[in-house]
Amino acid sequence: RYVLRLADNESEVRKNFAGRAWYDVDDNFRVQAKFVPYDPPRKMPIVNVLDEVSDEVVPGYVEFLVSGRPQRLDAVGDDKGLFFIFRDATAGETTYGPGRLLYVEEKPKPGEFFKLDFNRAYNPPCAFSEFTTCPLPPKQNILPVRIDAGEKYAPSKAG
C-alpha cells in the first residue's frame, strides 16, 4: 500500500510544538546484551495503531539485565541492524503509553555481546500526530521493569 501524507507548516499544533523531552543520560541503561539469532529467522505478526497486521522478519532476540533482572526483546527487520518495538513500566507515566522504539545500527554476530543503549530509545511518530501509523510492541516485548532512559512523553504533547 502507498500512503501520501501532507504537512501543514502553518498548523497550530506544529507552531506550538514544545520540543522533545529526554531523560538525563544514564549509564545504567547502556547494558551488555547478547544477540541470539533464530535459525532460520522467524516471521511475527506486528499490529499497528490501526489494527492492521503485517508479518515482519524476526532475525533473533537479545538478552540483557536491567536492575539485575534478566530481560529479553525480539528484534524485527531484515536490514543491517536490529529494530526493537518495546514497552516498559514507564509507559503512560513518563513515556509514551503504547511504547517506544530503539534501533541498533549494526547487527552483532551470533552470541556476541554488545552495548544496548536505552538512552537512544525514542517515541514513534504516533506520539506527535494522530495522522501516522505506528507499530505496537508484541506481547513478548513488554518489559516488567522501568527503563528510565531515552525519550520521555511530556504531558503537553498528550491529546
Rosetta blueprint (number, residue, H / E / L):
1 R L
2 Y L
3 V L
4 L L
5 R L
6 L L
7 A L
8 D L
9 N L
10 E L
11 S L
12 E H
13 V H
14 R H
15 K H
16 N L
17 F L
18 A L
19 G L
20 R L
21 A L
22 W E
23 Y L
24 D L
25 V L
26 D L
27 D H
28 N H
29 F H
30 R E
31 V E
32 Q E
33 A E
34 K E
35 F E
36 V E
37 P E
38 Y E
39 D E
40 P E
41 P E
42 R E
43 K E
44 M E
45 P E
46 I E
47 V E
48 N E
49 V L
50 L L
51 D L
52 E L
53 V E
54 S E
55 D E
56 E E
57 V E
58 V E
59 P E
60 G E
61 Y E
62 V E
63 E E
64 F E
65 L E
66 V E
67 S L
68 G L
69 R E
70 P E
71 Q E
72 R E
73 L E
74 D E
75 A L
76 V E
77 G L
78 D L
79 D L
80 K L
81 G L
82 L E
83 F E
84 F E
85 I E
86 F E
87 R E
88 D L
89 A L
90 T L
91 A E
92 G L
93 E L
94 T L
95 T E
96 Y L
97 G L
98 P L
99 G L
100 R E
101 L E
102 L E
103 Y E
104 V E
105 E L
106 E L
107 K L
108 P L
109 K L
110 P L
111 G L
112 E L
113 F E
114 F E
115 K E
116 L E
117 D E
118 F H
119 N H
120 R H
121 A L
122 Y E
123 N L
124 P L
125 P H
126 C H
127 A H
128 F L
129 S L
130 E L
131 F L
132 T L
133 T L
134 C L
135 P E
136 L L
137 P L
138 P L
139 K H
140 Q H
141 N H
142 I E
143 L L
144 P L
145 V L
146 R L
147 I L
148 D L
149 A L
150 G L
151 E E
152 K L
153 Y L
154 A L
155 P H
156 S H
157 K H
158 A L
159 G L
